[in-house]
């Protein structure tokens, strides 16, 4: 039996797991894209190493639009 999708929070800020679910990628993929600079823009909230990464839905949508292609010839490797 598959798990029912969780409802998105009321806030327009999503945690990494929520943002990954929104984009339908794994948490690890989103974290890797954050490290190499190819992912969506994000915020670090809180002090130092205890800070939490959050994403605005608008930034996820903007990043997603940049991932759209009409053919494989358009894809830049």
C-alpha distances in whole Angstrom, upper triangle without the diagonal:
4,7,9,12,15,18,21,24,27,29,30,30,26,26,25,21,21,24,22,18,21,22,19,21,20,22,24,25,26,28,30,31,32,34,36,37,34,32,32,35,34,35,36,36,38,41,41,38,36,36,32,31,30,30,31,29,32,33,29,30,33,32,30,32,34,32,32,34,35,35,35,39,38,36,38,37
4,6,9,12,15,18,21,24,26,26,26,23,23,22,18,18,20,18,15,17,18,15,17,17,19,21,22,23,25,27,28,29,31,33,33,31,28,28,31,30,32,33,33,35,38,38,35,34,33,29,28,27,26,28,25,29,29,25,26,30,28,26,29,31,28,28,30,32,32,32,36,35,33,35,34
4,6,9,12,15,18,21,23,23,23,20,20,19,15,15,18,16,13,15,17,14,16,16,17,20,21,21,23,26,26,27,30,31,32,30,27,27,29,28,29,30,30,32,35,35,33,31,30,26,25,24,24,25,23,26,27,24,25,28,27,25,28,30,28,28,31,32,33,33,37,36,33,35,35
4,6,9,12,15,18,20,21,21,19,19,19,16,14,17,16,12,14,16,14,17,17,18,22,22,22,24,27,27,28,30,32,32,30,27,26,28,27,28,29,29,32,35,35,33,31,30,26,25,23,23,23,21,24,25,22,23,27,26,24,26,29,27,27,30,32,33,33,37,35,33,35,35
4,6,9,12,15,17,18,18,15,16,16,13,11,13,13,9,10,13,11,14,15,16,19,19,19,21,24,24,24,27,29,28,27,23,22,24,23,25,26,26,29,32,32,30,28,27,23,22,20,19,20,17,21,22,19,19,23,22,20,23,25,24,24,27,29,31,31,34,33,31,33,32
4,6,9,12,14,15,15,13,13,14,11,9,12,12,9,10,14,13,15,15,15,19,20,19,21,24,24,24,27,29,28,26,23,22,23,22,23,24,23,26,29,30,28,26,24,21,20,18,17,18,16,19,21,18,19,23,22,21,24,26,25,26,29,31,33,33,36,34,32,34,34
4,6,9,12,13,14,12,13,15,13,10,12,14,11,10,14,14,17,17,17,21,21,20,22,25,24,24,27,29,28,27,23,21,22,21,22,23,23,25,29,30,29,26,24,21,20,17,16,16,14,17,19,17,18,21,22,20,23,25,25,25,29,31,33,33,37,34,33,34,34
4,7,8,9,10,8,11,13,11,8,10,12,10,8,12,13,16,16,16,20,20,18,20,23,22,21,25,27,25,24,20,18,19,17,18,20,20,22,26,27,26,24,22,18,17,14,13,12,10,14,16,14,15,18,19,18,20,23,22,23,27,29,32,32,35,32,31,32,32
4,5,7,8,8,10,13,12,9,11,14,12,11,15,16,18,19,17,21,21,19,20,24,23,22,25,27,26,25,21,19,19,17,17,18,17,20,23,25,24,22,20,16,15,12,12,12,11,14,16,15,16,19,20,20,22,24,24,26,30,32,34,35,37,35,33,34,34
4,7,9,10,12,16,15,12,13,17,15,14,17,19,21,22,21,24,24,21,23,26,25,24,27,29,28,27,23,20,20,18,18,19,18,21,24,27,26,24,21,18,17,14,13,12,11,14,16,16,17,20,21,21,23,25,26,27,31,33,36,37,39,36,35,36,36
4,5,7,11,14,15,12,12,16,15,14,17,19,21,21,20,23,23,20,21,24,23,21,25,27,25,24,21,18,17,15,14,16,15,17,21,23,23,21,18,15,14,11,11,9,9,12,14,14,15,18,19,19,21,24,25,26,30,33,35,36,38,35,33,34,35
4,7,10,13,14,11,10,14,14,12,14,17,19,20,18,22,21,18,19,22,21,19,23,24,22,21,18,14,14,12,12,15,14,18,21,23,23,21,18,15,13,10,8,6,6,8,10,11,12,14,15,16,18,20,21,23,27,29,32,33,35,31,30,31,31
4,7,10,12,9,9,12,13,12,14,17,17,18,16,19,19,15,16,20,18,16,20,22,20,19,16,13,12,10,9,11,11,14,18,20,19,18,14,11,10,6,5,5,6,9,10,10,13,14,15,16,19,20,21,23,27,30,32,32,34,31,29,30,30
4,7,8,5,5,9,10,9,11,14,14,14,12,15,16,12,14,17,16,14,18,20,19,18,14,12,12,10,10,12,12,15,18,19,19,17,14,11,9,5,5,6,7,11,11,10,12,15,15,15,18,20,20,22,26,29,31,31,33,30,28,28,29
4,6,5,6,8,10,10,12,14,13,13,10,13,14,11,11,15,15,13,16,19,18,18,14,13,13,10,10,10,11,13,16,17,16,14,12,8,6,5,6,9,10,14,13,12,15,17,16,17,20,21,21,24,27,30,32,31,34,31,29,29,28
4,5,5,6,8,10,10,12,11,9,6,9,10,7,8,11,12,10,13,16,15,15,12,11,12,9,11,11,12,15,17,17,16,15,12,9,7,6,7,11,12,15,13,11,15,16,15,15,19,20,19,22,25,28,30,29,31,29,26,26,25
4,6,5,6,9,10,10,9,8,6,9,11,9,10,13,14,13,16,18,18,17,14,14,15,13,14,15,16,18,20,20,18,17,15,12,10,10,10,13,13,16,15,13,16,18,17,16,20,21,20,22,26,29,30,29,32,30,27,27,26
4,5,5,6,9,10,10,10,9,12,13,11,12,16,15,15,18,20,19,18,15,13,15,13,14,15,16,18,21,22,20,19,17,13,11,9,9,11,10,14,14,11,14,17,16,15,19,20,19,21,25,28,29,29,32,29,27,28,27
4,5,5,6,8,9,9,8,11,11,8,11,13,12,12,15,17,16,15,11,10,11,10,12,14,15,19,21,22,20,19,17,13,10,8,7,9,8,11,10,8,11,13,12,12,15,16,16,18,21,25,26,26,28,26,24,24,24
4,5,5,6,5,6,5,9,8,6,9,12,11,12,15,16,16,14,11,11,13,12,15,16,18,21,23,23,21,20,18,15,12,11,10,12,11,14,13,10,12,15,13,12,16,17,15,17,20,24,25,24,27,25,22,23,22
4,5,5,6,7,8,11,11,10,13,15,15,15,18,20,19,18,14,14,16,15,18,19,20,23,26,26,24,23,21,17,15,13,12,14,12,15,15,11,13,16,15,13,17,18,17,18,21,24,25,25,28,26,24,25,25
4,6,8,10,11,14,13,11,14,16,15,16,19,20,19,17,14,12,15,14,17,19,20,23,26,27,25,24,21,18,15,13,11,11,9,12,12,8,10,13,12,11,14,16,15,16,19,22,24,24,27,25,23,24,24
4,6,9,10,12,10,9,13,14,13,14,17,18,17,14,11,10,13,14,17,19,21,24,27,27,25,25,22,19,16,14,11,12,10,12,11,8,9,12,10,8,11,13,11,13,16,19,21,21,23,21,19,20,20
4,7,9,12,10,10,13,15,14,16,19,19,19,16,13,14,17,17,20,22,24,27,29,29,27,26,24,21,18,16,15,16,14,16,15,11,13,15,13,11,14,16,13,15,17,20,21,21,24,22,20,21,21
4,7,8,6,7,10,11,11,13,15,16,16,14,11,12,16,16,19,20,22,25,27,27,24,24,22,19,16,16,14,16,15,17,16,12,14,16,13,12,15,16,13,15,18,21,21,20,23,22,19,20,19
4,5,5,6,9,10,11,13,14,16,17,15,13,14,17,16,19,20,22,24,26,25,22,22,21,18,15,15,15,18,17,19,18,14,17,19,16,15,19,19,16,19,21,24,24,23,26,25,21,22,21
4,5,5,6,9,10,11,12,14,15,14,12,13,15,14,16,16,18,20,22,21,19,18,17,14,12,12,13,16,16,19,17,14,17,19,16,16,20,20,18,21,23,27,27,26,28,27,23,24,22
4,5,5,6,9,10,10,12,14,13,12,14,16,15,17,17,20,22,23,21,18,19,18,15,13,15,15,18,19,21,19,16,19,20,17,17,21,20,18,21,24,27,27,25,27,26,22,22,20
4,5,5,6,9,10,11,12,11,9,12,14,15,17,18,21,23,25,23,21,21,20,17,14,15,15,18,17,19,17,14,17,18,14,14,18,17,15,18,20,23,23,21,24,22,19,19,17
4,5,5,6,9,10,10,9,7,8,11,11,14,15,17,20,22,20,18,19,17,14,11,12,11,14,14,16,13,11,14,15,12,12,16,15,14,17,20,23,24,22,25,23,19,19,18
4,5,5,6,9,10,10,8,10,12,11,13,13,16,18,19,18,15,16,15,12,10,11,12,15,16,18,15,14,17,18,15,16,19,18,17,21,23,27,27,25,27,25,22,21,20
4,5,5,6,8,8,8,11,13,13,16,16,19,21,22,20,18,19,18,16,13,15,15,18,19,20,17,15,18,18,15,16,19,18,16,20,22,25,25,23,25,23,20,18,17
4,5,5,6,5,4,8,10,11,14,15,19,21,22,21,19,20,18,16,13,14,13,16,17,17,14,12,15,15,11,13,16,14,13,17,19,23,23,21,23,20,17,16,15
4,6,5,6,5,7,8,8,11,12,15,18,19,17,16,17,15,13,10,11,11,14,16,16,13,12,16,15,12,14,17,16,15,19,21,25,26,24,26,23,20,19,18
4,6,8,8,11,11,11,13,13,17,19,19,17,15,17,15,15,12,14,14,18,19,20,17,16,19,19,15,17,20,18,18,22,24,27,28,26,27,25,21,19,18
4,6,8,11,12,13,16,16,20,22,22,20,19,21,19,18,15,17,16,19,20,21,17,16,19,18,15,17,19,17,16,20,21,25,25,23,24,22,18,16,14
4,6,8,9,11,13,15,18,21,22,20,19,21,18,17,14,15,14,16,18,18,14,14,17,15,12,14,17,14,14,18,20,24,24,22,23,21,18,16,15
4,7,9,12,15,17,20,23,24,23,22,23,21,19,16,16,14,16,17,16,13,12,14,13,9,11,13,11,11,14,16,20,20,19,20,17,14,13,12
4,7,9,12,14,18,21,22,21,20,21,19,16,13,13,11,13,13,13,10,9,11,11,7,9,12,10,10,14,17,20,21,20,22,19,16,15,15
4,6,10,13,16,19,21,21,20,21,18,15,12,11,8,9,10,10,6,6,9,8,5,8,11,10,11,14,17,21,22,22,23,20,18,17,18
4,7,10,13,17,19,19,19,19,16,14,10,9,7,8,10,10,6,8,10,9,8,11,13,12,14,17,20,24,26,25,26,23,21,20,21
4,7,10,13,15,15,16,16,12,10,7,6,5,7,10,11,8,9,12,12,11,14,16,16,17,20,23,27,29,28,30,26,24,23,23
4,6,10,12,13,13,13,9,8,6,5,6,8,12,13,10,12,15,15,15,17,20,19,21,24,27,31,32,32,33,30,28,27,27
4,7,9,9,10,9,6,5,5,6,9,12,15,16,14,15,19,19,18,20,23,23,24,27,30,34,35,34,36,33,30,29,29
4,7,9,10,9,5,5,6,7,10,12,16,17,16,17,21,21,20,23,25,25,26,30,33,37,38,38,39,36,34,33,32
4,7,8,7,4,6,9,11,14,16,20,21,20,21,24,25,24,26,29,29,30,33,37,40,42,41,42,39,37,36,35
4,7,6,5,9,11,14,17,19,23,24,22,24,27,27,26,29,32,31,32,35,39,42,44,43,44,41,38,37,36
4,5,6,9,11,15,18,20,24,25,23,24,28,27,26,29,31,31,31,35,38,42,43,41,42,40,37,35,34
4,5,8,11,14,17,21,24,26,23,24,27,27,26,28,31,30,30,34,37,41,41,40,41,39,36,34,33
4,7,10,13,17,20,23,25,23,23,27,27,26,28,31,31,31,34,38,41,42,41,43,40,37,36,35
4,7,10,13,16,19,21,19,20,23,24,23,25,28,28,28,31,35,38,39,38,40,37,35,33,32
4,6,10,13,16,18,17,17,20,21,20,22,25,25,25,29,32,36,37,36,38,35,32,31,31
4,7,10,13,15,13,13,17,18,16,18,21,21,22,25,28,32,33,32,34,31,29,28,27
4,7,10,12,11,11,14,15,15,16,19,20,20,23,27,30,32,31,33,30,28,28,28
4,6,8,7,7,10,12,11,13,16,16,17,20,23,27,29,29,30,27,25,25,25
4,5,5,6,9,10,11,12,14,16,17,19,23,26,29,29,31,27,26,26,27
4,5,5,6,9,10,10,12,14,15,17,21,24,26,27,29,26,24,25,26
4,5,5,6,9,10,11,13,15,16,20,23,25,26,28,24,23,24,25
4,5,5,6,8,10,11,13,15,19,22,24,25,26,23,21,21,22
4,5,5,6,9,10,11,13,17,20,22,22,24,21,19,20,21
4,5,5,6,9,10,11,15,18,20,21,23,20,19,20,21
4,5,5,7,9,11,14,17,20,21,22,18,17,18,20
4,5,5,7,9,13,16,18,19,20,17,15,15,17
4,5,5,7,11,14,16,17,19,16,14,15,17
4,5,6,9,12,15,16,17,14,13,15,17
4,6,8,12,14,14,15,12,11,12,14
4,7,10,12,12,14,11,9,10,12
4,7,9,11,12,9,9,11,14
4,6,7,9,6,7,10,13
4,7,8,7,9,12,15
4,5,6,7,11,13
4,5,5,9,10
4,6,8,10
4,6,10
4,6
4
